[in-house]
Structure formats: structure tokens, C-alpha cells
């Protein structure tokens, strides 16, 4: 049995709705009960989920009205219903993808609390907001009589020409791909330049590299809408772009959620015995040298070699606190989310206070 485009679209959207719901629920579980650091990026993700679910639900409904089939085989009744749902799906797309991008943008200042990153985030946020709202209202008010937008057969219908509508979609998609590239490059640049080479760095880079798929889907979608005439055989060609449209929104939401799931992933890895843990029976002592982070013991050797051991406090490695960054606390190279990238400054302070080579060993303290 040959699988039609409509069946592919239906199955894909069911999977996308399922995974997006799971990831957002896990995100809020981590942020509400583990790290307890809800932020603006969480709010945007929460708002994006129902919009994307509604968009995918309408895509599934469209299959019942002929999406994926040749337009000559669709009944007039179903064809009318098909075109009546199409504008709503397009309006939801502008809002949904805008919220997803805003969620990723709002995460940038948490990744690195520096003024220039904050300014970049504000600039990108304004661009996404302005573009999304502008396209939404152009689409909504493109007809002289607003209800005619949902009724292609309305007598005396006066709406924006299909060519001008296409120009709007091309512009929105082109700018969107450019913004997606920036949202991929900026986090990778921050991590690659501010984090020392380690398995943690590779893991975090891999997490953000998933955003490359979002860029690819956006670029493919742009190529399709530019080269396809949707005014001809609309029911058949619509699924050609709708599949990539749905992937762009949902996978973008996943990318926004992945960094926040690190604490939960760490617990799963530990429960499976896949992580190496160090244990110590010594009690950590407060130390002002570490800013309340833990205790530091120094050993000076005659060769000018200085060794220092760091023992984090129990509360700094508990689930409630460790979840505040997306890398493990037993690898204290990089506090990604809630603190500024101060590892370089910390290492610099040690070097200033010492005259030899400094070796730092981080020991994780766990309670059985």
C-alpha cells in the first residue's frame, strides 16, 4: 500500500505533538521542582506549545479535507473546508515560530551574563517580535472584509493578491533563516571561546548543534515556497511545505528545551551507573577564597609546584542547585546558565596568589 503525503503529514504531526509535549513538561518539572529558576524563556516555551499543537492539529484535520491529494479528486465541500482552515494555520505559524525564537533568545543572557550578549538578545528579540506581529496583522487584515480571509468563494472578495502574499512569506522565511543562523552561532561561539576543552564542552556543543537542523528545515522550506506555485493544485503541494513548517517549529522548541534538561539527564545517567563519581569522607570547610563555594586546601612543594583541592559544599551539588546550569557541577569549568562565565576569572585569581603551576581537582561529595 502506497503511503500518501497526507498520511505522512498526519503521522509526523502526531509524533511532533507527543514529543513537544513531553519535552516542555520535563522542562517545567526541572525548572519548577529541581532548579527552581523559572525565567522568561520558560514562559515563551510554555506559550509556544499550545500554538504549535493547534497548528499541527489543524494540519491533521486538513488531511481529512484533502491535503496531500490531487485537487481534482477532492470534493467541493472538502475543498471549501480545506481553504477555510488554511489562513488560521498560517496565522498560527507566525505566532508559534516567533515564540520559539523568543524562547531561545531569552536563554542567551542566562548562558552568559555580559552586557553585549544582553544587547544582542534585546536586538534579536525586537526583530523577531516586530517581524512576527507585522506578518500576523498583514495576513489578518489582507482582505477588505476580514471574514473573507476564510471564505475564498465570498462574492466581491477583495484581498491581497497571491503574489504579494507570497512576497510576504518569502521575506518572513528569509529573515527567519538568518535569525536562526545567529541563534545557532551565538551560543556555540560563547561556549567554544569561554569553555576549556573537555568532554563537557563537547557535550554542550552537541546539544546546541541540534539547532543546525532547525536552520536546515527553515532553508529547505524557503526553497520550497519560492519555487512552488501553490495557487495550482494547492491541496497536493501544501503538504510539500507544511511538513517542513511543522518540523521547523517543533524541533526549534526542542532545541529551546534541551539545555534545561541537563540536571534530569544527569540523574538518569547516575542511576544507570554511567558516570564516574569521587567520594570523600572529609567535611568541607567554608572558605572565603572561593566565595562560599567550598573549601580549598593548599599544598606547597619545594619545586615551586602548588596543588589545590576544591571540595564543593553539599548544597552546591544537590539537584536543586546543580540544575541551575546545564553542565555537571563535578566539572566546574563552566557555569552555563545562572552564573556568568567566571571560570577564567577564578583561574586568574589562583594564578595571581600563587607563584607556581596550579592544579585544580574538583571532588564531588555525595550522601548515600
C-alpha positions in Angstrom: 0.0 0.0 0.0 1.4 3.4 -1.1 1.6 6.0 1.7 0.1 9.3 0.6 1.5 12.7 1.6 -1.4 13.3 3.8 -0.8 10.2 5.8 2.9 11.1 6.2 1.8 14.6 7.4 -0.7 13.1 9.9 1.8 10.6 11.4 4.5 13.2 11.6 2.3 15.8 13.4 1.1 13.2 15.9 4.8 12.4 16.8 5.7 16.1 16.9 2.8 16.9 19.3 3.8 14.0 21.5 7.5 14.8 21.8 7.0 18.5 22.1 4.5 18.0 25.0 6.9 15.6 26.8 9.9 18.0 26.4 8.0 21.0 27.7 6.6 19.1 30.6 10.1 17.9 31.6 11.4 21.4 31.1 8.9 22.8 33.6 9.5 19.9 36.0 13.2 20.7 36.1 12.7 24.4 36.3 9.9 24.3 38.9 10.9 21.5 41.2 14.7 20.9 40.7 16.4 24.2 39.9 13.5 26.5 40.9 14.7 29.2 38.5 11.8 29.9 36.1 12.5 32.6 33.6 11.2 34.4 30.6 12.5 31.7 28.3 10.3 29.2 30.1 7.2 31.5 29.6 7.8 31.7 25.9 8.2 27.9 25.6 5.0 27.4 27.6 3.1 29.8 25.3 4.6 28.3 22.1 3.5 24.7 22.9 -0.3 25.2 22.6 0.2 27.3 19.5 2.3 24.6 17.8 -0.2 21.9 19.0 -3.1 23.9 17.5 -1.1 24.3 14.2 -0.3 20.6 14.0 -3.9 19.6 14.9 -5.2 21.7 12.0 -2.6 20.0 9.7 -4.0 16.7 10.8 -7.5 17.9 10.2 -6.6 19.2 6.8 -5.7 15.7 5.7 -9.4 14.8 6.2 -10.2 17.6 3.8 -7.9 16.6 1.0 -4.4 17.7 2.0 -1.9 15.6 0.1 -4.3 14.6 -2.6 -4.7 15.9 -6.2 -7.1 18.9 -6.1 -9.2 17.3 -8.9 -10.1 14.3 -6.6 -11.2 16.5 -3.7 -15.0 17.1 -3.3 -16.2 20.8 -3.4 -17.4 20.5 0.2 -14.0 19.3 1.5 -12.2 21.9 -0.7 -14.1 24.7 0.9 -13.3 23.4 4.4 -9.6 23.0 3.3 -9.3 26.6 2.2 -11.2 27.8 5.3 -8.6 26.3 7.6 -5.5 27.4 5.7 -5.4 31.1 6.9 -5.7 30.0 10.5 -2.8 27.7 10.1 -0.7 30.5 8.6 -1.6 32.9 11.4 -0.6 30.3 14.0 2.7 29.7 12.2 3.7 33.4 12.6 2.9 33.3 16.3 4.3 29.8 17.1 7.7 30.2 15.4 8.0 33.7 16.8 7.5 32.4 20.4 10.0 29.6 19.8 12.7 32.0 18.7 12.0 34.3 21.6 12.4 31.4 24.0 15.9 30.7 22.6 16.8 34.4 22.6 15.6 34.8 26.2 18.0 32.0 27.2 21.1 33.8 25.8 21.6 36.2 28.8 21.3 33.2 31.1 24.0 31.5 29.1 26.4 34.4 29.6 25.6 37.4 31.7 27.5 40.0 29.8 26.2 43.3 28.6 27.0 42.7 24.9 25.1 39.4 25.0 22.1 41.1 26.6 22.1 43.8 24.0 22.3 41.2 21.2 19.4 39.3 22.8 17.3 42.5 23.0 18.0 43.4 19.4 17.2 39.9 18.2 14.1 39.8 20.4 12.8 43.1 19.0 13.4 41.9 15.4 11.6 38.6 15.9 8.7 40.3 17.7 8.3 43.0 15.1 8.5 40.6 12.2 6.0 38.2 13.7 3.5 40.8 14.7 3.8 42.6 11.3 3.3 39.5 9.2 0.4 38.3 11.5 -1.6 41.5 11.1 -0.8 41.8 7.4 -2.2 38.3 7.0 -5.2 39.0 9.2 -6.2 42.2 7.5 -5.3 41.4 3.9 -8.9 41.3 2.9 -11.1 44.5 2.9 -13.8 42.4 4.7 -11.9 40.4 7.3 -14.1 37.3 7.3 -13.4 36.9 3.6 -10.0 35.7 4.5 -11.6 32.4 5.5 -14.0 32.3 2.5 -12.4 32.0 -0.9 -15.7 32.0 -2.6 -17.1 35.1 -1.0 -18.8 37.4 -3.5 -16.9 40.7 -4.2 -13.9 39.4 -2.2 -11.1 42.0 -2.2 -7.9 40.6 -0.7 -4.2 40.9 -1.2 -3.0 39.2 -4.4 -1.5 35.8 -4.1 1.8 37.2 -5.5 2.1 39.9 -2.8 1.2 37.3 -0.2 4.0 35.1 -1.5 6.4 38.0 -1.2 5.5 38.4 2.5 6.1 34.7 3.2 9.4 34.8 1.3 10.6 37.8 3.3 9.5 36.3 6.6 11.1 33.0 5.9 14.4 34.5 4.6 14.8 36.8 7.7 13.8 33.8 9.9 16.6 31.6 8.4 19.1 34.4 9.1 18.0 34.8 12.7 18.1 31.0 13.2 21.7 31.0 12.0 22.5 33.7 14.6 20.8 31.7 17.3 22.9 28.7 16.4 26.2 30.6 16.0 26.0 32.8 19.2 25.7 30.0 21.8 28.3 27.9 20.0 30.7 30.9 19.9 30.1 31.6 23.7 30.8 28.0 24.6 33.8 27.5 22.3 35.5 30.7 23.5 34.7 30.7 27.2 34.9 27.0 28.0 38.1 24.9 28.3 38.4 21.8 26.1 36.7 18.8 27.8 34.1 16.2 27.4 31.6 18.7 29.0 32.4 21.2 26.3 31.8 18.6 23.6 28.6 17.5 25.1 27.2 21.1 25.4 28.3 21.9 21.9 26.4 18.8 20.7 23.3 20.0 22.5 23.3 23.3 20.8 24.3 21.8 17.4 20.9 20.3 17.1 19.9 23.8 16.2 21.6 23.2 12.8 18.6 21.0 11.9 16.3 24.0 12.5 18.4 26.1 10.2 18.3 23.4 7.5 14.5 23.0 7.8 14.0 26.7 7.5 16.2 26.9 4.5 14.5 23.9 2.8 11.1 25.5 3.5 12.2 28.8 2.0 13.4 27.0 -1.1 10.1 25.2 -1.5 7.8 28.2 -1.1 10.0 30.2 -3.5 10.0 27.5 -6.3 6.4 26.2 -5.9 3.2 27.8 -7.2 0.7 27.0 -4.5 -2.1 28.6 -6.5 -2.1 25.5 -8.7 -3.1 22.1 -7.2 -2.9 23.6 -3.7 -4.1 20.5 -1.8 -1.3 18.4 -3.3 1.6 20.9 -2.9 0.6 22.2 0.5 2.0 19.2 2.3 5.3 19.7 0.5 5.9 22.7 2.6 3.7 22.0 5.7 5.9 19.1 6.7 9.0 21.4 6.9 6.9 24.1 8.5 5.9 21.8 11.3 9.4 20.4 11.8 10.8 24.0 12.0 8.5 25.0 14.8 8.6 21.8 16.9 12.3 21.0 16.6 13.0 24.6 17.4 11.0 24.2 20.6 13.0 21.0 21.4 16.3 22.9 21.0 15.0 25.6 23.4 14.2 22.8 25.9 17.3 20.6 25.7 19.8 22.8 27.7 17.3 22.9 30.6 17.0 19.1 30.8 20.7 18.6 31.7 20.0 18.1 35.5 17.4 15.4 34.8 19.7 13.7 32.3 22.5 13.7 34.9 20.3 11.9 37.4 19.3 9.3 34.8 23.0 8.8 33.8 23.9 8.3 37.5 21.1 5.9 38.1 22.3 3.8 35.3 25.9 3.9 36.7 27.3 5.5 33.6 29.1 8.4 35.5 32.3 8.3 37.5 32.0 9.7 41.0 34.6 10.7 43.5 33.9 10.2 47.2 35.5 11.8 50.2 35.0 11.4 54.0 36.4 14.8 54.9 34.0 17.5 55.8 34.2 20.6 53.6 35.1 23.8 55.4 33.9 27.3 54.4 36.4 29.4 52.6 36.3 33.0 51.6 38.8 32.4 48.9 36.1 30.5 46.9 33.3 33.0 47.6 31.4 30.4 49.7 31.7 27.8 47.0 33.5 25.2 49.1 36.8 24.6 50.9 40.3 24.9 49.5 43.4 23.1 50.7 46.8 24.1 49.5 50.0 22.0 49.3 53.2 23.8 48.5 56.1 21.7 47.2 59.7 22.6 47.2 59.8 22.5 43.4 57.5 25.5 43.2 54.5 23.3 42.4 51.3 24.3 44.1 48.3 22.0 44.3 44.9 22.9 45.4 41.8 20.8 46.0 38.3 22.1 45.8 35.5 20.4 47.8 32.1 21.7 46.9 29.5 22.1 49.6 26.7 19.6 49.6 24.1 22.2 48.7 26.0 23.2 45.6 25.9 19.8 44.2 22.4 18.8 45.2 19.7 18.5 42.5 18.1 21.8 43.5 21.2 23.8 42.9 23.1 21.8 40.3 20.3 22.2 37.9 21.0 25.9 37.6 23.5 25.3 34.9 23.4 22.8 32.0 26.7 21.2 32.7 27.6 19.0 35.6 28.9 20.6 38.7 31.5 18.0 39.2 33.2 19.6 36.2 33.5 23.1 37.5 34.8 24.6 34.3 31.7 26.4 33.1 28.6 27.7 34.8 26.4 27.9 31.8 23.1 29.2 32.8 22.6 31.1 36.0 26.1 32.5 36.6 28.5 34.5 34.4 31.4 32.7 32.9 33.7 33.2 35.7 36.0 30.2 35.3 38.7 32.3 33.6 38.5 34.9 36.4 38.6 32.2 39.0 41.7 30.6 37.5 43.3 34.0 37.2 42.8 34.7 40.9 44.5 31.4 41.7 47.4 32.3 39.5 47.8 35.7 41.0 48.0 34.3 44.5 50.5 31.6 43.6 53.9 31.5 42.1 53.9 28.1 40.6 51.8 25.8 38.5 48.3 25.4 39.9 46.4 22.1 39.6 42.7 22.1 40.5 40.9 19.0 41.5 37.2 19.0 42.0 35.7 16.4 44.3 32.1 15.5 44.4 30.6 14.8 47.8 27.5 12.6 47.9 25.3 11.3 50.6 24.2 7.6 50.3 
